[in-house]
Amino acid sequence: MMIVGIDVSKASFDAAWQGAGRDEHRQYAYTDEGIEALLEQTPEEAHYVMEATGIYHARLALKLHEAGRAVSVINPLIIKRFSQMQLSRVKSDKADAALIRRYGEQHELTTWSPSTREIQELQQAHGWLDDLIRERTRLVNRQEAHAHHTRPNAFVTKQMTAQSRQLDKQIKACEQHLEVLVKKSFRDLYERLLTIPSVGPKTAIELIIVTDAFSRFEAVKALCAYIGVSPTTFQSGTSVKGKGGIAKLGQGRMRQLLYLCSWTAKSCNPACRALYTRLKAAGKPQKVINIAIAHKLLRQAFAVATTNRPFSVEFA
């Protein structure tokens, strides 16, 4: 099977493969014509491998998928670590395409498929909400810094206040829009998630979006690793016994929401309350206990979503 490594940028993409016993490289304009040229110059049984480069890879991956070609989209961190293992010293679009091709040839690949239209609509609105929240955080930091001037400029203060109000209004409107979309397409799942004590609307919506309505994961361990609440071990031999933690490689905002939920879950969620009591008696720090509760909440959410049943104390 031919592996085609693709390095995607905003205006073009580079493709690398091996044909007739030699390395091939082509650069295409990131247009429908360029994608058609790639399809014509590579066989139908080829497997196309690319990095998840923000939104830039999405259109190319979708076009290849719609053409009936096998596509894999790889986490950029994996490609970076593979490059380091190869002791790569050259960084260019051509070299990156060849590197991705070699990765595909040496590793088992998972075939990519696009999210549903409903999920894509949610993801776009969710991405905009994240941008708005980040902008509000930057503005709050600017306001605090401005307030420390000896004589804060009244005009600048007024402008900042107006912008803050506008951002608050946009954030509220975006959150309401997300709730409408979720209730329209995933009402049953949304309402089941809300039956979990301490899980509120924001957490339920975030869970649906980041998991593609819980269609991305067949096992709860994979979900926990993706969110980043899985425990880690730092130990080697008899001398290296470091302090463990959690693998913070996943969804930071989702992890933050679950952590916030853990503060109320330890009192209103029976299973989480029992976990809190046991860990507190064992002398565990508060942060460790809260992460363990967040982990428990995520497992409860997975069970509620995959069994099509509301929360039950009996099975919690």
BELWO-V565333 format. One record per helix or strand of 2 or more residues. SS is the DSSP state (helix for helix, strand for strand). FROM is the first residue (numbers start at 1). TO is the last residue. If there is no record, write none. Layout:
ss->[SS | SS]
from->[FROM | FROM]
to->[TO | TO]
//
This chain:
ss->[strand | strand | strand | helix | strand | helix | strand | helix | helix | helix | helix | helix | helix | strand | strand | strand | strand | helix | helix | helix | helix]
from->[3 | 12 | 22 | 32 | 47 | 56 | 70 | 76 | 93 | 117 | 154 | 201 | 220 | 231 | 235 | 240 | 245 | 252 | 270 | 286 | 313]
to->[8 | 19 | 29 | 41 | 51 | 66 | 74 | 85 | 106 | 147 | 193 | 210 | 227 | 232 | 236 | 241 | 246 | 268 | 281 | 307 | 315]
//
